[in-house]
Amino acid sequence: MTSPLNRTRSRRATSSIAVRVTHTVLGGLMALGWLLLPVARPGDGRPPEWQGKGQAVEEVSAASGQRGGTSADDLVLPVAAVLVAGSLAAYASVRRTRRARTRTTPGRAVPGTVPLAELDRLAGQSLVGTDDCVRTSAEELDSVAALFGPEAVEPYAEAVEFARAELAVAFRLWQRSDDIAPDDEEARRLTLEEIRARCAEAGRRLDAEAPGFDLLRALERDTPAALASAEARFRKLTGRTPATRTTLAGLHERYAPSVYLPVAGHVEQAKDRLVFATTHLNRARQALDRTEAARAVACLRAAEGAIGQADVLLAGVDRLAGELVVAEDRLPAALARADACLARARTVPAGAVGGALSGRVAHTASVVADVRRSAADGPYDPLDALRRVLRATAALVGTPALARDEEDGPFLRDEALVPARAAVTSADDFVTTHRAVVGVGARALLAEARRRLAGSPLTVADVQRADVLAREARQLAERDVRTYGNPYAGPEADGVGGAVLGGILCGGPVPEGAPAADGGPRPDGDPVDPVGDGSPAREERPVANGGPAPGAASSGSASGDGVSGGRTSGDGASRTAAADSLGVASFGGPRTRYRRAAAVPAAVRTGSATPPPGP
């Protein structure tokens, strides 16, 4: 293939540099010959004594008018010619350099420059990969803190906070890049480069602390104790599952479908993670009995990741039940505040304001009446009802002509925090348990929602905007999962599909700019070999919004088990897996090669027959 730089140039143009060098050398030789010409002219028949430094040279220098001598006037013209030639060459060089830097014509880009579209894709991959590494590191940090205490993990907690702060700035830059004018490519390129730089810095900090973290955990030396701790957590979660199922059934009976639909599949997904966990806890125990420390550690890490996600799924149902109770308790006070604002608004003379106040009064009164009717008629959504009442009241209070109460702002802000925090937490849990396929769009919206909730001073507008962004992030993340496929739609196997979907097993390379397996980021985006044995990582399959789909097997994969990150060959036939290599998520990113050598009873079916689109 021909590069864009060479398509607009003649094939003979490659020799232009050699021609210029040749011309320069010839010009220099001619100038030197011209400079020595007066000295080499014949004299009066008496050859000067060149071997001596004395008399001949001194006589030639002294006799300026003597034939065969050299005078200062003879050197003026050659020296002037040399100076002029050098000045012209320097001017031409500076002009060419400046023109090359400022040239914007198509096909004449500087060699090595990444196209803007490719740079945008790489920046999105860096954000997704770094966000996954931060989430995984935080999860493993919590597990270690429970064993050794918060003081032991303080340096690593600082590293995670540093990476999280860099990632938040990078997501903010990603949001701002959408506001850059389309024709301002230079500004957008600088923004994308800064995003990649911040992601790489976050990855470097995590990878720098990863060896010390591994020494603190000492899984290879203390595997039995860690395995016993993981089994205890597993038994606790298994005992919680029936109670959580009862709680979910209560939500189904008491509230509207919009309440329990976001968590309707949490219990089944938690069971899927626990199936995966029990399988790999058993494998870790067997490997430990065979003194295969590396395999035992890899299986233990995978089981711990599944246990952690099962905890997130079960806790999400219980937390939602508590949030609904809080919303129910606060709804009467919000309705009373709305009635008070309506009463004040109705006292304003009709001629003192335009139609804005009267329209908002009518809208607020309609919302209040509708919410009261829904709460009285039967199952309803307390969070949505509280959200609607507070939004209508805030719009009414914001009318300039309405006399404001000093307590309106703080009251509305505090009450609006209930549905906003519920939306942010719900979206965050969904991204955590489906992070292998959730793209950069949903993550960026979620990061912006968190930023607004963490603002100071916090206003009603910030809280309401965070609520909207979090709900949009959840919808976009659900769309990414639907595009990828549903690994829970087929017959239950060993939970590998859910583990890959949740990012517990990482089958693809670490995205460019994210923390790598060997203690540093990979700016070239080469696949990572977590073991270091030279075996290639599996091919990355991009999905919607620039998110990678770890677990996508390449055409040359030797697994052939029908489980490729939740996708199958389409016939649903059962296949066996001789050896399926997947990276195991750990502190700072995937650094361990996990090898499963068990047969999969049935292929995992998906809910989508079409492959995910490219970036």
C-alpha positions as CSV (number, residue, x, y, z in Angstrom):
1,M,0.0,0.0,0.0
2,T,1.1,3.6,-0.6
3,S,1.0,6.0,2.3
4,P,-1.1,9.2,1.9
5,L,2.2,11.2,1.9
6,N,3.5,9.5,-1.3
7,R,0.2,9.5,-3.3
8,T,0.6,13.2,-4.2
9,R,4.2,13.0,-5.1
10,S,6.1,11.8,-8.2
11,R,8.0,8.5,-7.9
12,R,11.2,10.4,-8.8
13,A,10.6,12.8,-5.9
14,T,12.3,10.4,-3.5
15,S,15.7,11.3,-5.0
16,S,15.3,15.1,-4.4
17,I,17.2,14.9,-1.1
18,A,20.2,13.3,-2.8
19,V,20.1,15.8,-5.6
20,R,20.1,18.7,-3.1
21,V,23.1,17.2,-1.3
22,T,25.0,16.8,-4.5
23,H,24.3,20.4,-5.5
24,T,25.5,21.6,-2.1
25,V,28.7,19.6,-2.3
26,L,29.5,20.8,-5.9
27,G,28.8,24.4,-4.9
28,G,31.1,24.1,-1.9
29,L,33.9,22.7,-4.1
30,M,33.5,25.4,-6.6
31,A,33.6,28.1,-3.9
32,L,36.7,26.5,-2.4
33,G,38.4,26.4,-5.8
34,W,37.5,30.0,-6.5
35,L,39.0,30.9,-3.1
36,L,42.3,29.1,-3.8
37,L,42.6,30.3,-7.4
38,P,44.6,33.5,-6.7
39,V,47.1,31.5,-4.7
40,A,47.6,28.9,-7.5
41,R,48.2,31.4,-10.3
42,P,51.7,31.2,-11.9
43,G,54.4,33.7,-10.8
44,D,57.4,35.1,-12.5
45,G,59.2,31.8,-13.1
46,R,60.6,31.5,-9.6
47,P,58.6,28.9,-7.7
48,P,58.0,29.9,-4.1
49,E,59.6,27.8,-1.4
50,W,56.4,26.0,-0.1
51,Q,58.2,23.6,2.1
52,G,59.3,26.4,4.3
53,K,57.1,28.5,6.5
54,G,59.3,31.5,6.2
55,Q,60.6,33.4,3.3
56,A,58.4,32.4,0.4
57,V,55.2,32.9,2.3
58,E,56.3,36.1,3.9
59,E,57.4,37.6,0.5
60,V,54.1,36.7,-1.1
61,S,52.2,38.3,1.7
62,A,54.4,41.4,1.7
63,A,54.5,42.0,-2.0
64,S,50.9,42.8,-2.6
65,G,51.6,44.2,-6.0
66,Q,54.0,41.6,-7.2
67,R,52.9,39.2,-9.9
68,G,51.9,35.8,-8.5
69,G,51.1,37.3,-5.1
70,T,47.8,37.3,-3.3
71,S,46.2,40.5,-2.2
72,A,43.2,41.0,0.2
73,D,41.2,42.4,-2.8
74,D,41.4,39.1,-4.5
75,L,39.5,37.4,-1.6
76,V,36.6,39.8,-1.4
77,L,34.6,38.3,-4.3
78,P,34.9,34.6,-3.4
79,V,34.1,35.3,0.3
80,A,31.1,37.3,-0.6
81,A,29.9,34.5,-2.9
82,V,30.3,32.0,-0.2
83,L,28.3,34.2,2.3
84,V,25.5,34.8,-0.2
85,A,25.2,31.1,-1.0
86,G,25.2,30.1,2.7
87,S,22.5,32.7,3.5
88,L,20.3,31.6,0.7
89,A,20.7,27.9,1.8
90,A,19.8,28.8,5.4
91,Y,16.8,30.9,4.3
92,A,15.5,28.0,2.1
93,S,15.9,25.5,4.9
94,V,14.0,27.6,7.4
95,R,11.3,28.3,4.9
96,R,10.9,24.6,4.1
97,T,10.7,23.7,7.8
98,R,8.1,26.4,8.5
99,R,6.0,25.4,5.5
100,A,6.1,21.7,6.5
101,R,4.9,22.6,10.0
102,T,2.0,24.7,8.9
103,R,0.9,22.7,5.8
104,T,-2.7,21.5,6.0
105,T,-3.3,20.2,2.4
106,P,-4.7,16.7,2.2
107,G,-2.2,13.9,1.7
108,R,0.8,15.9,3.0
109,A,0.5,15.1,6.7
110,V,3.6,14.6,8.8
111,P,4.6,11.0,8.7
112,G,3.7,9.1,11.8
113,T,0.7,11.3,12.7
114,V,-2.3,9.3,13.9
115,P,-5.6,10.1,12.1
116,L,-8.1,12.0,14.2
117,A,-10.7,9.2,13.9
118,E,-8.2,6.6,15.0
119,L,-7.0,8.9,17.9
120,D,-10.6,9.2,19.0
121,R,-11.0,5.5,19.1
122,L,-7.8,5.0,21.0
123,A,-8.8,7.6,23.5
124,G,-12.1,5.8,24.1
125,Q,-10.3,2.5,24.5
126,S,-8.0,4.0,27.0
127,L,-10.9,5.4,29.1
128,V,-12.7,2.0,29.1
129,G,-9.6,0.0,29.9
130,T,-8.4,2.3,32.7
131,D,-11.9,2.5,34.2
132,D,-12.0,-1.3,34.3
133,C,-8.6,-1.5,35.9
134,V,-9.6,1.1,38.6
135,R,-12.7,-0.8,39.3
136,T,-10.9,-4.1,39.6
137,S,-8.2,-2.7,41.7
138,A,-10.7,-1.1,44.1
139,E,-12.6,-4.4,44.5
140,E,-9.4,-6.3,45.3
141,L,-8.3,-3.6,47.6
142,D,-11.5,-4.0,49.6
143,S,-10.9,-7.7,50.0
144,V,-7.4,-7.2,51.3
145,A,-8.5,-4.4,53.6
146,A,-11.0,-6.8,55.2
147,L,-8.1,-9.2,56.0
148,F,-5.2,-6.9,57.0
149,G,-7.0,-3.6,58.0
150,P,-7.1,-0.2,56.3
151,E,-3.7,0.8,57.5
152,A,-1.9,-2.0,55.7
153,V,-3.4,-1.0,52.3
154,E,-3.1,2.8,52.7
155,P,-0.4,3.3,50.0
156,Y,-2.4,1.2,47.6
157,A,-5.6,3.0,48.4
158,E,-3.8,6.3,47.6
159,A,-2.8,4.8,44.3
160,V,-6.4,3.9,43.5
161,E,-7.6,7.4,44.5
162,F,-4.9,9.0,42.3
163,A,-5.9,6.8,39.3
164,R,-9.6,7.6,40.0
165,A,-8.9,11.3,40.0
166,E,-6.9,11.1,36.8
167,L,-9.7,9.1,35.2
168,A,-12.3,11.6,36.3
169,V,-10.4,14.4,34.6
170,A,-10.0,12.3,31.5
171,F,-13.7,11.7,31.3
172,R,-14.3,15.4,31.8
173,L,-12.0,16.1,28.9
174,W,-13.9,13.5,26.8
175,Q,-17.2,15.3,27.5
176,R,-15.6,18.7,26.6
177,S,-14.2,17.3,23.3
178,D,-17.8,16.9,22.0
179,D,-18.2,20.7,22.3
180,I,-15.1,21.5,20.2
181,A,-15.9,22.9,16.7
182,P,-15.6,20.2,14.0
183,D,-13.1,22.2,12.0
184,D,-10.8,22.7,15.0
185,E,-8.9,19.5,14.6
186,E,-5.8,20.7,16.4
187,A,-7.8,21.5,19.6
188,R,-9.5,18.1,19.5
189,R,-6.3,16.3,18.8
190,L,-4.6,18.0,21.9
191,T,-7.6,17.0,24.0
192,L,-7.5,13.4,22.9
193,E,-3.8,13.2,23.5
194,E,-4.2,14.6,27.0
195,I,-6.9,11.9,27.7
196,R,-4.5,9.2,26.7
197,A,-1.7,10.7,28.7
198,R,-3.9,10.9,31.9
199,C,-5.1,7.3,31.4
200,A,-1.5,6.2,30.9
201,E,-0.4,8.0,34.1
202,A,-3.2,6.4,36.1
203,G,-2.1,3.0,34.7
204,R,1.6,3.6,35.6
205,R,0.6,4.5,39.2
206,L,-1.4,1.3,39.6
207,D,1.2,-0.9,38.0
208,A,3.9,0.7,40.2
209,E,2.0,-0.4,43.3
210,A,1.0,-3.8,42.0
211,P,4.2,-5.7,43.0
212,G,4.0,-4.4,46.5
213,F,0.3,-5.2,46.7
214,D,1.0,-8.8,45.6
215,L,3.7,-9.1,48.3
216,L,1.2,-7.9,50.8
217,R,-1.4,-10.4,49.8
218,A,1.2,-13.2,49.3
219,L,-1.4,-15.5,47.7
220,E,1.3,-17.9,46.6
221,R,2.5,-18.2,50.2
222,D,-0.8,-17.9,52.0
223,T,-3.2,-19.5,49.6
224,P,-5.0,-21.7,52.1
225,A,-6.0,-18.8,54.3
226,A,-7.2,-16.7,51.3
227,L,-9.1,-19.7,50.0
228,A,-10.8,-20.2,53.4
229,S,-11.8,-16.5,53.5
230,A,-13.2,-16.7,50.0
231,E,-15.2,-19.8,50.9
232,A,-16.6,-18.1,54.0
233,R,-17.8,-15.2,51.9
234,F,-19.2,-17.6,49.4
235,R,-21.3,-19.4,52.0
236,K,-22.5,-16.1,53.4
237,L,-23.7,-15.0,50.0
238,T,-25.3,-18.3,49.3
239,G,-27.3,-17.9,52.5
240,R,-28.4,-14.4,51.5
241,T,-29.8,-15.5,48.1
242,P,-33.2,-16.8,49.4
243,A,-33.8,-13.6,51.4
244,T,-32.9,-11.4,48.5
245,R,-35.3,-13.4,46.3
246,T,-38.1,-12.8,48.8
247,T,-37.3,-9.1,48.8
248,L,-37.4,-9.0,45.0
249,A,-40.8,-10.7,45.1
250,G,-42.0,-8.1,47.6
251,L,-41.0,-5.3,45.2
252,H,-42.9,-7.0,42.4
253,E,-46.1,-7.1,44.5
254,R,-45.9,-3.6,46.1
255,Y,-44.5,-1.3,43.4
256,A,-44.9,-0.5,39.7
257,P,-42.9,-2.5,37.1
258,S,-40.6,0.4,36.6
259,V,-39.3,-0.1,40.1
260,Y,-38.2,-3.8,40.0
261,L,-37.4,-4.2,36.3
262,P,-33.8,-2.8,36.7
263,V,-33.1,-5.5,39.4
264,A,-35.3,-8.2,38.1
265,G,-32.4,-10.4,36.9
266,H,-30.1,-9.7,39.8
267,V,-30.8,-12.9,41.7
268,E,-30.3,-15.1,38.7
269,Q,-27.1,-13.3,37.7
270,A,-25.8,-13.6,41.3
271,K,-26.5,-17.3,41.1
272,D,-24.6,-17.5,37.8
273,R,-21.6,-15.8,39.5
274,L,-21.9,-18.1,42.5
275,V,-21.9,-21.2,40.2
276,F,-18.7,-19.9,38.6
277,A,-17.3,-19.2,42.0
278,T,-18.0,-22.6,43.5
279,T,-16.5,-24.3,40.4
280,H,-13.3,-22.3,40.7
281,L,-13.0,-22.6,44.4
282,N,-13.1,-26.3,43.9
283,R,-10.4,-26.1,41.2
284,A,-8.3,-23.9,43.4
285,R,-8.6,-26.4,46.3
286,Q,-7.6,-29.3,43.9
287,A,-4.7,-27.3,42.5
288,L,-3.5,-26.6,46.0
289,D,-3.6,-30.3,46.9
290,R,-1.4,-30.9,43.8
291,T,1.0,-28.1,44.9
292,E,0.2,-26.2,41.7
293,A,0.4,-22.8,43.3
294,A,0.1,-20.7,40.2
295,R,-3.1,-22.4,39.0
296,A,-4.5,-22.3,42.5
297,V,-3.9,-18.5,42.7
298,A,-5.4,-17.9,39.3
299,C,-8.6,-19.9,40.1
300,L,-8.8,-18.2,43.5
301,R,-8.6,-14.7,41.9
302,A,-11.4,-15.6,39.4
303,A,-13.6,-17.0,42.2
304,E,-13.0,-13.8,44.3
305,G,-14.1,-11.6,41.4
306,A,-17.3,-13.6,41.0
307,I,-18.0,-13.5,44.7
308,G,-17.6,-9.7,44.7
309,Q,-19.9,-9.2,41.8
310,A,-22.5,-11.6,43.3
311,D,-22.4,-9.4,46.4
312,V,-22.9,-6.3,44.3
313,L,-26.0,-7.9,42.6
314,L,-27.6,-9.0,45.8
315,A,-26.9,-5.8,47.6
316,G,-28.4,-3.8,44.8
317,V,-31.8,-5.4,45.4
318,D,-31.7,-4.8,49.2
319,R,-30.5,-1.2,48.7
320,L,-33.3,-0.5,46.2
321,A,-35.8,-1.7,48.8
322,G,-34.4,0.7,51.4
323,E,-34.3,3.6,48.9
324,L,-38.0,3.0,48.1
325,V,-38.9,3.2,51.7
326,V,-37.0,6.5,52.1
327,A,-38.7,7.9,49.0
328,E,-42.1,6.9,50.4
329,D,-41.4,8.6,53.7
330,R,-40.2,11.8,52.0
331,L,-42.9,12.1,49.4
332,P,-45.6,13.6,51.7
333,A,-43.2,16.4,52.8
334,A,-42.4,17.1,49.1
335,L,-46.0,17.3,48.2
336,A,-46.6,19.7,51.1
337,R,-43.8,21.9,50.0
338,A,-45.2,21.9,46.5
339,D,-48.6,23.0,47.9
340,A,-47.0,25.8,49.8
341,C,-45.2,27.0,46.7
342,L,-48.5,26.9,44.7
343,A,-50.3,28.9,47.4
344,R,-47.6,31.6,47.2
345,A,-47.7,31.6,43.4
346,R,-51.5,32.0,43.3
347,T,-51.2,35.2,45.5
348,V,-49.2,37.0,42.8
349,P,-51.4,39.4,40.9
350,A,-52.1,38.2,37.4
351,G,-51.1,41.4,35.8
352,A,-47.7,41.5,37.5
353,V,-46.2,38.7,35.5
354,G,-46.5,37.2,32.1
355,G,-47.7,33.7,31.1
356,A,-44.6,31.9,32.5
357,L,-45.7,31.8,36.1
358,S,-49.3,30.8,35.3
359,G,-48.0,28.0,33.0
360,R,-45.7,26.6,35.7
361,V,-48.4,26.9,38.3
362,A,-50.7,24.8,36.1
363,H,-48.0,22.2,35.4
364,T,-47.0,21.9,39.1
365,A,-50.6,21.5,40.2
366,S,-51.1,18.8,37.5
367,V,-48.0,16.9,38.6
368,V,-49.0,17.0,42.3
369,A,-52.5,15.8,41.6
370,D,-51.2,13.0,39.3
371,V,-48.8,11.8,42.0
372,R,-51.4,11.8,44.7
373,R,-53.7,9.8,42.5
374,S,-51.1,7.2,41.6
375,A,-50.1,6.7,45.2
376,A,-53.7,6.2,46.2
377,D,-54.8,4.0,43.3
378,G,-52.3,1.2,43.7
379,P,-48.7,0.2,42.9
380,Y,-46.5,3.1,41.9
381,D,-42.9,4.2,41.8
382,P,-42.0,6.3,44.8
383,L,-38.6,7.4,43.4
384,D,-40.1,8.6,40.2
385,A,-43.0,10.3,42.0
386,L,-40.6,12.1,44.3
387,R,-38.5,13.1,41.3
388,R,-41.4,14.5,39.4
389,V,-42.7,16.5,42.3
390,L,-39.4,18.0,43.1
391,R,-38.6,18.9,39.5
392,A,-42.0,20.7,39.1
393,T,-41.5,22.5,42.4
394,A,-38.0,23.6,41.5
395,A,-39.2,25.0,38.2
396,L,-41.9,26.9,40.0
397,V,-39.6,28.3,42.6
398,G,-37.2,29.4,39.9
399,T,-39.7,31.8,38.5
400,P,-38.3,35.4,39.1
401,A,-41.7,36.9,40.0
402,L,-42.4,34.3,42.8
403,A,-41.5,35.4,46.3
404,R,-38.9,32.8,47.4
405,D,-38.5,31.1,50.7
406,E,-35.0,30.7,51.9
407,E,-35.7,27.1,52.9
408,D,-36.9,26.1,49.4
409,G,-33.4,25.6,47.9
410,P,-31.9,23.5,50.6
411,F,-35.1,21.4,51.0
412,L,-35.4,20.7,47.3
413,R,-31.7,19.8,47.1
414,D,-31.7,17.4,50.0
415,E,-34.8,15.7,48.8
416,A,-33.6,15.5,45.2
417,L,-30.5,13.7,46.4
418,V,-32.6,10.6,47.2
419,P,-33.5,9.7,43.6
420,A,-30.2,11.1,42.2
421,R,-28.0,8.9,44.4
422,A,-30.2,5.9,43.7
423,A,-29.8,6.4,39.9
424,V,-26.1,6.9,40.1
425,T,-25.6,3.8,42.3
426,S,-27.8,1.7,40.0
427,A,-25.9,2.7,36.9
428,D,-22.6,2.1,38.7
429,D,-23.6,-1.4,39.7
430,F,-24.7,-2.2,36.2
431,V,-21.4,-1.0,34.7
432,T,-19.4,-2.9,37.3
433,T,-21.2,-6.2,36.6
434,H,-21.2,-5.8,32.8
435,R,-18.0,-3.8,32.3
436,A,-16.6,-6.1,29.6
437,V,-19.0,-4.7,27.1
438,V,-20.1,-1.3,28.4
439,G,-18.6,1.4,26.2
440,V,-17.1,4.8,26.8
441,G,-20.4,6.7,26.3
442,A,-22.2,5.2,29.3
443,R,-19.1,5.5,31.5
444,A,-18.5,9.2,30.5
445,L,-22.1,10.1,31.5
446,L,-21.8,8.2,34.7
447,A,-18.5,10.0,35.5
448,E,-20.1,13.4,34.8
449,A,-23.1,12.5,37.1
450,R,-20.6,11.6,39.9
451,R,-18.8,14.9,39.3
452,R,-21.9,16.9,39.7
453,L,-22.9,15.2,42.9
454,A,-19.5,15.8,44.3
455,G,-19.6,19.6,43.5
456,S,-19.3,22.2,46.1
457,P,-21.5,24.2,46.6
458,L,-24.1,21.7,45.5
459,T,-27.2,23.2,43.9
460,V,-30.6,21.8,43.0
461,A,-29.7,22.0,39.3
462,D,-26.6,20.0,39.8
463,V,-28.5,17.2,41.7
464,Q,-31.2,17.1,39.1
465,R,-28.7,17.0,36.2
466,A,-26.8,14.2,37.9
467,D,-30.0,12.3,38.1
468,V,-30.7,12.7,34.4
469,L,-27.1,11.8,33.4
470,A,-27.1,8.7,35.6
471,R,-30.4,7.4,34.1
472,E,-29.1,8.1,30.6
473,A,-25.9,6.2,31.4
474,R,-27.9,3.2,32.6
475,Q,-29.9,3.2,29.4
476,L,-26.8,3.4,27.2
477,A,-25.1,0.6,29.1
478,E,-28.1,-1.6,28.8
479,R,-28.1,-0.9,25.0
480,D,-24.4,-2.0,24.9
481,V,-25.3,-5.2,26.6
482,R,-28.2,-5.9,24.3
483,T,-25.9,-5.2,21.3
484,Y,-23.3,-7.7,22.6
485,G,-25.8,-10.4,23.6
486,N,-27.2,-12.0,26.7
487,P,-25.1,-14.9,28.1
488,Y,-27.9,-15.8,30.5
489,A,-30.4,-16.8,27.8
490,G,-29.0,-20.3,27.2
491,P,-28.7,-23.4,29.3
492,E,-26.8,-23.0,32.6
493,A,-23.2,-24.2,32.4
494,D,-20.3,-23.1,34.6
495,G,-20.9,-19.3,34.6
496,V,-18.1,-18.5,32.2
497,G,-20.4,-16.3,30.0
498,G,-21.3,-14.1,32.9
499,A,-17.8,-14.0,34.2
500,V,-16.5,-12.8,30.8
501,L,-19.4,-10.3,30.6
502,G,-18.5,-9.0,34.1
503,G,-14.9,-8.6,33.3
504,I,-13.8,-11.3,35.7
505,L,-12.1,-13.1,32.9
506,C,-10.4,-10.9,30.3
507,G,-9.9,-12.6,27.0
508,G,-8.7,-9.7,25.0
509,P,-5.7,-7.5,25.2
510,V,-5.5,-4.6,27.5
511,P,-6.7,-1.5,25.6
512,E,-4.0,1.0,24.6
513,G,-3.1,3.4,27.3
514,A,-4.5,1.1,30.1
515,P,-2.3,-0.5,32.7
516,A,-0.5,-3.5,31.1
517,A,0.5,-6.8,32.5
518,D,4.2,-6.1,32.9
519,G,4.0,-3.0,35.1
520,G,3.4,-0.3,32.6
521,P,1.2,1.0,29.8
522,R,1.6,-0.2,26.3
523,P,1.5,2.8,24.0
524,D,1.6,0.7,20.9
525,G,-1.5,-1.3,21.9
526,D,0.2,-4.7,21.4
527,P,-1.6,-7.7,22.9
528,V,-0.5,-8.6,26.4
529,D,0.9,-11.9,27.3
530,P,0.0,-12.1,31.0
531,V,2.2,-15.2,31.6
532,G,5.3,-14.2,29.6
533,D,5.5,-17.5,27.9
534,G,5.1,-16.0,24.4
535,S,1.5,-17.2,23.9
536,P,-0.5,-14.5,22.1
537,A,-3.5,-12.8,23.7
538,R,-6.8,-13.3,22.0
539,E,-8.1,-10.8,19.4
540,E,-10.1,-7.9,20.7
541,R,-13.6,-7.4,19.4
542,P,-14.9,-3.9,19.7
543,V,-18.5,-3.2,20.6
544,A,-20.7,-0.1,20.7
545,N,-19.3,3.2,22.0
546,G,-15.7,2.0,21.7
547,G,-15.8,-0.6,24.5
548,P,-13.7,-3.7,24.0
549,A,-15.4,-7.1,24.3
550,P,-12.9,-9.3,26.1
551,G,-13.3,-12.9,25.5
552,A,-13.8,-12.6,21.8
553,A,-11.9,-15.5,20.3
554,S,-9.8,-14.9,17.2
555,S,-10.0,-17.1,14.1
556,G,-6.9,-18.9,15.1
557,S,-8.0,-19.7,18.6
558,A,-7.6,-23.2,19.8
559,S,-10.3,-23.1,22.4
560,G,-13.2,-24.2,20.1
561,D,-15.6,-24.5,23.1
562,G,-18.3,-22.3,21.8
563,V,-17.8,-19.8,24.6
564,S,-16.2,-16.7,23.3
565,G,-17.1,-13.9,25.7
566,G,-20.8,-15.0,25.6
567,R,-21.0,-15.7,21.8
568,T,-21.4,-19.0,20.1
569,S,-21.1,-20.4,16.6
570,G,-24.9,-20.2,16.2
571,D,-25.8,-23.9,16.1
572,G,-25.9,-24.3,19.9
573,A,-24.0,-27.6,19.8
574,S,-22.1,-28.6,22.8
575,R,-18.3,-28.5,22.5
576,T,-15.4,-29.4,24.7
577,A,-12.6,-27.1,25.7
578,A,-9.1,-28.5,25.7
579,A,-7.5,-25.3,26.9
580,D,-9.1,-21.8,26.9
581,S,-6.7,-19.1,27.9
582,L,-8.2,-16.0,29.6
583,G,-6.6,-13.3,31.6
584,V,-7.8,-12.9,35.2
585,A,-8.6,-9.4,36.4
586,S,-6.4,-8.3,39.3
587,F,-4.9,-5.2,41.0
588,G,-3.7,-2.8,38.3
589,G,-5.1,-4.9,35.4
590,P,-4.9,-8.5,34.1
591,R,-1.5,-9.9,35.0
592,T,-2.2,-13.6,35.3
593,R,-3.0,-16.2,32.6
594,Y,-5.9,-18.4,33.6
595,R,-6.3,-21.7,31.8
596,R,-9.5,-23.7,32.1
597,A,-9.2,-27.3,30.9
598,A,-12.8,-28.5,31.6
599,A,-15.5,-29.5,29.2
600,V,-18.4,-27.1,28.8
601,P,-21.7,-29.0,28.8
602,A,-23.5,-26.7,26.5
603,A,-22.8,-23.6,24.5
604,V,-23.9,-20.3,25.9
605,R,-26.7,-18.8,23.8
606,T,-27.1,-15.1,23.3
607,G,-30.0,-12.8,22.8
608,S,-28.6,-11.2,19.7
609,A,-28.0,-12.9,16.3
610,T,-26.1,-10.0,14.8
611,P,-22.4,-9.3,15.6
612,P,-21.7,-6.0,17.5
613,P,-20.8,-3.1,15.3
614,G,-17.2,-1.8,15.0
615,P,-16.0,1.4,16.6
